[in-house]
């Protein structure tokens, strides 16, 4: 596996309010307790609150896995490549391997749940994906279901975060995502959205900001 090579410093390193992102479409709020850049690339850690009935579609991640740690309420996880539904509670964990189809959801229609998720190894592209995804939705550029309205942006984020979706359409979108990701880089759209929602390039950081980059110590 390639070594962890971050390109940006998250704004949340200096401004704690920017560690929290929200997606009203999927009834989800995520707080970054640790960025990958704070762990030397070992992992990043997110505390997620999902309101009643909230859920995400089934998907998979290439090159990194997730472990769920419930804090409050019952957390529903569809795992084992979408074949098994499990409910986990505080004190229990659920690990999703890289490449495994999965999704999480709130089984309660009314009560919120809270859980921590460890993404290991850290993947800055996925961090950026979450920030841009949620940022677009909060800015009114998302669908009622919490996805970007722009098909171009949706494919760019699939490529950036190394996220896949099932079925023939998912396979086709996955191939298109690579092309769109390349176009987004050369046109500057990826850089524009990353700067707006996630952070600034490390090469532009001040001395004060660079001290938060544990990978260069």
C-alpha positions in Angstrom: 0.0 0.0 0.0 1.2 3.5 -0.8 2.5 5.6 2.1 0.2 8.3 3.5 0.8 11.4 1.6 -1.6 14.2 2.6 -1.9 17.2 0.2 -4.0 19.5 2.4 -4.3 20.8 6.0 -7.9 20.6 7.2 -9.3 23.9 8.3 -10.6 22.1 11.4 -7.0 21.9 12.8 -7.1 25.5 13.8 -10.9 26.1 13.9 -12.7 23.4 16.0 -16.1 24.5 14.6 -15.0 23.2 11.2 -14.5 19.7 12.5 -18.3 19.2 12.3 -20.1 18.7 9.0 -23.8 18.1 8.4 -26.0 16.5 5.8 -29.7 17.1 6.4 -30.6 14.8 3.5 -29.4 11.7 5.2 -30.0 13.1 8.7 -26.4 12.8 9.5 -23.8 15.0 11.5 -20.2 14.0 11.7 -17.5 15.4 14.0 -13.8 14.7 13.1 -12.2 13.8 16.4 -8.9 12.9 14.6 -7.9 13.6 11.1 -5.5 11.3 9.4 -2.9 14.0 9.4 -3.0 14.0 13.2 -2.3 10.2 13.4 0.5 10.1 10.9 -1.8 8.4 8.5 -2.7 5.5 10.7 -6.4 6.3 10.8 -9.0 9.0 11.1 -11.8 9.0 13.7 -15.3 10.4 13.3 -18.2 10.7 15.7 -21.5 10.5 13.9 -25.0 11.4 15.0 -27.9 10.0 12.8 -31.4 11.3 13.5 -34.4 9.0 13.4 -34.7 7.0 10.2 -31.4 8.3 8.8 -29.4 6.0 6.6 -26.8 5.8 3.8 -27.0 3.7 0.6 -25.0 0.5 0.3 -21.5 1.1 -0.9 -17.9 0.0 -0.5 -14.5 1.5 0.0 -11.3 0.5 -1.8 -8.1 0.3 0.2 -9.5 1.1 3.7 -11.9 -0.3 6.2 -14.2 1.0 8.9 -14.9 -0.1 12.4 -18.1 1.1 14.2 -18.3 1.8 17.9 -21.9 2.6 19.2 -22.1 5.4 21.8 -25.8 5.9 22.2 -28.7 3.9 20.9 -28.8 0.9 18.5 -26.8 1.1 15.3 -27.9 -0.9 12.3 -25.3 -2.2 10.0 -25.8 -4.1 6.8 -22.6 -6.0 6.2 -21.0 -9.2 4.8 -21.4 -7.8 1.3 -25.0 -6.8 1.9 -26.2 -10.2 3.0 -26.6 -9.7 6.8 -28.2 -7.0 9.0 -26.8 -6.6 12.5 -27.8 -4.3 15.3 -24.9 -3.2 17.6 -25.0 -1.4 20.9 -22.6 0.4 23.3 -19.7 -1.9 24.1 -19.9 -3.8 20.8 -18.1 -3.2 17.6 -18.6 -4.0 13.9 -15.7 -4.1 11.5 -16.1 -3.7 7.7 -13.1 -4.9 5.6 -11.8 -2.9 2.6 -13.9 -3.7 -0.5 -16.9 -5.1 1.5 -20.4 -3.9 0.6 -22.1 -2.3 3.6 -24.2 0.5 4.9 -25.3 1.9 8.3 -28.7 3.1 9.4 -30.8 4.2 12.4 -33.4 1.6 13.1 -35.4 4.0 15.2 -37.9 6.3 13.4 -37.7 8.9 16.2 -34.6 8.6 18.4 -31.1 9.7 17.3 -28.1 7.4 17.5 -24.4 8.2 18.1 -21.5 6.1 17.1 -17.7 6.5 16.5 -16.2 5.2 13.2 -12.5 4.5 12.7 -11.3 4.6 9.1 -8.1 2.7 8.8 -5.7 3.3 7.2 -6.4 7.0 6.9 -7.5 8.2 3.5 -7.4 12.0 3.0 -9.4 11.6 -0.3 -12.3 10.2 1.7 -12.0 13.0 4.3 -12.2 15.6 1.4 -15.1 13.6 -0.1 -17.2 13.9 3.1 -16.5 17.6 3.5 -17.3 18.5 -0.1 -20.3 16.1 -0.2 -21.9 17.6 2.9 -20.8 21.1 2.1 -22.6 21.0 -1.3 -25.8 19.7 0.3 -25.7 22.4 3.1 -25.2 25.1 0.4 -28.4 24.0 -1.3 -26.6 22.1 -4.1 -27.9 18.7 -3.0 -30.9 16.5 -3.6 -33.6 15.9 -1.0 -31.9 12.5 -0.4 -28.6 14.2 0.5 -26.6 13.7 -2.6 -24.9 16.3 -4.8 -27.3 17.6 -7.6 -24.4 17.7 -10.0 -23.7 14.4 -11.6 -20.1 15.6 -12.4 -19.5 16.4 -8.7 -21.0 13.0 -7.6 -18.6 11.1 -9.9 -15.7 13.3 -8.9 -16.3 12.4 -5.3 -16.6 8.7 -6.0 -13.2 8.8 -7.5 -11.7 11.1 -4.8 -12.9 8.9 -2.0 -12.5 5.5 -3.7 -16.1 4.7 -3.1 -18.1 2.2 -5.2 -21.8 1.4 -5.6 -23.4 -1.9 -6.6 -25.1 -3.0 -9.8 -24.6 -2.2 -13.5 -25.0 1.5 -12.9 -22.4 1.5 -10.1 -20.0 -0.4 -12.4 -20.5 2.2 -15.1 -20.3 5.1 -12.8 -17.1 3.7 -11.4 -15.5 3.8 -14.8 -16.8 7.2 -15.6 -15.6 8.5 -12.2 -11.9 8.0 -13.2 -12.4 10.2 -16.3 -14.3 12.8 -14.4 -11.8 12.8 -11.6 -9.0 13.5 -14.1 -11.1 16.3 -15.7 -11.8 17.8 -12.2 -8.1 17.9 -11.4 -6.9 19.5 -14.7 -9.7 22.1 -14.7 -9.2 23.0 -11.1 -12.7 22.1 -9.9 -11.3 19.6 -7.4 -8.9 22.2 -6.0 -11.7 24.8 -5.9 -14.1 22.6 -3.9 -11.3 21.3 -1.6 -10.2 24.8 -0.7 -13.8 25.9 -0.1 -14.9 23.1 2.1 -11.9 21.1 3.4 -8.6 22.9 3.7 -5.6 24.6 2.1 -2.7 22.9 0.3 0.2 22.1 2.7 2.6 24.0 0.4 0.6 27.2 1.2 0.4 26.7 4.9 2.0 29.2 7.4 4.6 28.0 9.9 1.8 28.0 12.6 -0.4 25.8 10.5 2.4 23.4 9.5 3.1 22.5 13.1 -0.2 20.7 13.0 0.9 18.5 10.2 2.4 15.5 12.1 3.6 13.9 8.9 6.3 16.5 8.5 7.7 16.3 12.0 
